[in-house]
Amino acid sequence: MTQNTTRQRRPLGHKVKQRRSQKTYDALIAAGFRLLEDRELDDISVAELAAAAGYSVGAFYARFRSKDEYFDAMIDQHLQSRREIQLGLLDTLTDDGLVAGLVENIVAYYWSRRRFWRAALMRSMRDSTFWTPIRQLGNDFASAFVLRISERIGRVLTAEEETNIRFAFQIVFGTINNTIINRPGPVFMGQSQFVDNLVRAFRLIANYDNLKTTRKSTHRARPGRK
């Protein structure tokens, strides 16, 4: 007796359900970002999130077990989007406009989503593992920037040069985070001076304008024999 090796095909309705489920998921995530434009996360209920997306509370809990899990999904979307955008900028910006273009984009993004990012910063204070993928994205972006500079100047950066660049990024993101949480002033996000000063700080800390195509020799010439 021969075995029937023909695979059983899934009904066509299966893919339709998958597409509908993804559509609901995406709508719920998008609704969260919209509501966070005007309100803090703690002030938004699950019922309001579901209603803003056009679905029921049951549809929300069919996809997320809690509001924390829902926010984790928002973070995942943020990480994917920022990775694509930042790497795209590295590919398209000219050398002359690289630092200013990156800083302008970073500041504009976090300013437009400042309540979302404030919620992320507050979450990191009570969950030590929450920041791990965010930190990894920052490290990956700094590494991609270092590679771009290495290709531009035609050599591998020294350890000191790479550290300076990574610290410059730390200053940029640290200043943004502090401003979103504490608003210390005197210059605030949304003001042109904020971007201008961050660009200047980055270039100074990274020693960006002094990176040369060749290293200066650290060896003294040997005196010739008489």
VENLIN-V795569 format. One record per residue. OMEGA is omega in whole degrees, 0 to 359 (999 if undefined). BURIAL is # if it has 9 or more other C-alpha atoms within 8 Angstrom, else .. D_FIRST is the distance of its C-alpha to the first C-alpha in Angstrom with 2 decimals. Layout:
# VENLIN-V795569
[[OMEGA;BURIAL;D_FIRST] [OMEGA;BURIAL;D_FIRST]]
This chain:
# VENLIN-V795569
[[182;.;0.00] [179;.;3.80] [177;.;6.64] [184;.;9.55] [180;.;12.42] [180;.;15.04] [178;.;17.96] [182;.;19.47] [176;.;22.97] [178;.;25.93] [182;.;28.11] [181;.;31.15] [181;.;33.40] [180;.;32.42] [178;.;34.42] [179;.;37.22] [178;.;37.50] [180;.;37.59] [179;.;40.37] [180;.;42.26] [178;.;42.01] [178;.;43.34] [178;.;46.06] [179;#;47.16] [181;#;47.15] [180;.;49.23] [179;#;51.61] [179;#;52.29] [180;#;53.06] [179;#;55.31] [178;#;57.11] [179;#;57.97] [179;#;59.58] [182;.;61.55] [180;#;62.87] [175;#;63.85] [185;#;66.18] [186;.;68.67] [177;#;67.76] [184;#;66.83] [182;#;63.32] [182;.;64.62] [182;.;66.23] [181;#;63.04] [176;.;60.89] [179;#;57.15] [179;.;57.98] [177;.;60.13] [181;#;57.45] [181;#;54.89] [180;#;57.44] [179;#;58.51] [181;#;54.92] [181;.;54.55] [182;#;52.02] [175;#;52.14] [178;#;52.64] [178;.;49.15] [177;#;47.77] [184;#;49.75] [173;#;48.43] [183;.;44.85] [181;.;45.27] [182;#;47.99] [182;.;48.56] [177;.;52.27] [176;.;55.02] [179;.;54.89] [175;#;51.23] [180;#;52.17] [174;.;54.98] [179;.;52.64] [176;#;50.63] [178;#;53.92] [178;#;54.68] [179;.;51.32] [177;.;52.17] [182;.;55.64] [180;#;54.41] [182;.;52.01] [182;.;54.71] [178;.;57.48] [181;#;55.46] [183;.;54.76] [184;.;58.36] [178;#;60.10] [176;#;58.11] [178;.;58.64] [178;#;62.38] [181;#;62.41] [189;.;60.92] [182;.;63.33] [177;#;66.68] [179;.;69.34] [182;.;70.91] [183;.;74.17] [188;.;72.55] [185;#;69.79] [181;#;71.35] [181;.;72.98] [179;#;69.88] [182;#;67.65] [178;#;70.15] [180;#;70.84] [181;.;67.15] [181;.;66.58] [181;#;69.66] [181;#;68.92] [185;.;65.39] [174;#;66.40] [181;#;69.44] [180;.;67.40] [186;#;64.93] [179;#;67.49] [173;#;66.55] [183;#;62.89] [176;#;63.98] [177;#;66.47] [178;#;63.67] [179;#;61.66] [179;#;64.70] [179;.;65.34] [182;#;61.72] [181;#;61.95] [180;.;64.88] [180;.;62.79] [187;.;59.47] [182;.;59.86] [186;.;56.39] [187;#;56.68] [186;#;58.68] [180;.;56.36] [178;.;54.38] [177;#;57.66] [180;.;59.37] [177;.;56.52] [179;#;56.90] [179;.;60.61] [180;#;60.05] [180;.;57.54] [178;#;59.98] [179;#;62.86] [179;.;60.81] [178;#;60.01] [178;#;63.73] [179;#;64.72] [179;.;62.38] [180;#;63.93] [179;.;67.41] [179;#;66.47] [181;.;65.23] [185;.;68.44] [173;#;70.82] [177;.;68.83] [175;.;68.53] [179;.;66.91] [174;#;68.94] [179;.;70.71] [180;.;69.67] [180;.;72.81] [180;#;72.17] [178;#;68.61] [179;.;69.83] [179;#;72.52] [180;#;70.01] [178;#;67.71] [176;#;70.74] [175;#;71.84] [178;#;68.55] [178;.;69.07] [181;#;72.48] [183;#;71.16] [178;.;68.40] [178;.;70.56] [177;.;73.38] [181;#;71.07] [180;#;69.64] [180;#;73.12] [180;#;74.45] [182;#;71.67] [192;.;72.19] [184;.;75.95] [186;.;77.59] [183;.;80.29] [6;.;82.00] [180;.;84.23] [186;.;81.69] [174;#;78.69] [185;#;75.39] [176;.;75.93] [182;.;79.13] [180;.;79.27] [180;.;81.13] [179;#;78.09] [182;#;75.99] [181;.;78.93] [178;.;79.69] [177;#;76.08] [180;#;75.85] [179;.;79.09] [180;#;77.99] [183;#;74.69] [181;#;76.46] [184;#;79.07] [180;#;76.80] [186;#;74.30] [191;#;77.25] [186;#;75.33] [181;.;78.18] [176;.;79.05] [186;.;75.66] [182;.;76.38] [179;.;74.40] [177;.;75.63] [172;.;76.57] [182;.;80.14] [178;.;80.64] [182;.;81.23] [176;.;82.72] [179;.;86.38] [179;.;87.44] [177;.;88.70] [180;.;92.36] [178;.;93.02] [175;.;94.65] [999;.;98.28]]
